[in-house]
Amino acid sequence: MGVLGAGKGSAGRFGVAAAAALAPAAWGTTYLVTTELLPDGRPMLLAAMRALPAGLLLLLLGRKLPKGKWLGRAAILGMLNIGFFFPLIFLGAYHLPGGVAATIGAIQPLLVIGFSAMILGARPTRRAVIAGLVGVAGVALLVLKGSAKLDGLGIAAMLVAILIMALGTVLTRKWGKPEGVTMVDLTAWQLVAGGLFLAPLALVTEGAPPAFTAQNWIGFAYLGLFGTALVYVLWFRGIERLGAGPVSFLGLINPAVATIGGIVVLGQTLTAWQVLGLALALGAMFAGQAPAKPKTTVVAEGGGKGGPAPVEGEPAADAAGTGPAPHAEAAEGTEAEGRREVLAVGR
């Protein structure tokens, strides 16, 4: 069995994973773009400029607005994944060395495993937990330096950012999306909700924006169009198709790309320990994609009269190895609030 699935549908699963991996790969360049191209000391402004234009662009493409209970859900997901997360990440980038920030970010798969157990009822497996711990160790070897200066505010910002993004990832998996709504629509709702929160907050806390240079506009365009609008669609699609656990492990690509960016742009070099760390981080990422064996429900002989009948829509094993996969949202507007089975292992 391959690490990205075996049998029919494994090629499609690999394609979804590869596309979703573009998101953390792009985010791995955020620290470099922030420090080299964007205005200094304006985390709220940068977050708003990254989220709102990208969200409005996707909204124009999708041309659908949330309705009913999805007004609240879109707002919640928008605040967790965008409104709170973006400024905290920028704040962490300003106050911490990139290695420290990346090491803190590497704990996200473990947090997703924990939230999946609490919210989705997904039982953690030994493989997933070990892969999560190895991922943290690998990232630490890759990017953490003994001389790194620790800043309390930066550490707190990064910890809270990773915590709320892990929660947002699991809730995105739990709620799915309404019938007839695409990932472009769902992503647009979240970016607009987060951006509408961030824009006035930036004005209140940081004042009027400065005059942007051509360099600033290049940075905003890169982060907004590629690093946000495009890759967030792919990221949420990955959560829907693969599960919260496997997608969270793809985040280990982030520090690898950040390190490679430092080598290419800043002329940095790798030590033997860093090469080992890179291997461990990537190995943990692939291990986190390995499908778990689905559990089977034993039905008593005689059509269930002699024992418990199988529960309709019982979840299959989660592809992350964290237990049962959650059910996606049933088609909104149906009279019965039933649930439909999400993608089975190997699909």
Secondary structure, DSSP 4 states (H G I P E B T S, - for coil): --TT--STTHHHHHHHHHHHHHHHHHHTTHHHHHHHHS-TT-HHHHHHHHHHHHHHHHHHHH-----THHHHHHHHHHIIIIITHHHHHHHHHHHS-HHHHHHHHTTHHHHHHHHIIIII-----HHHHHHHHHHHHHHHHHH--TTPPP-HHHHHHHHHHHHHHHHHHHHHHHH---TT--HHHHHHHHHHHHHHHHHHHHHHHH-SPPPPPHHHHHHHHIIIIIIIIIHHHHHHHHHHHH-HHHHHHHTTHHHHHHHHHHHHHH-----HHHHHHHHHHHHHHHHTTPPPPPP-----TTTTTTSPPPPTTPPPBPTTSSSBPPPBPPPTT-SS---B--PPTT-
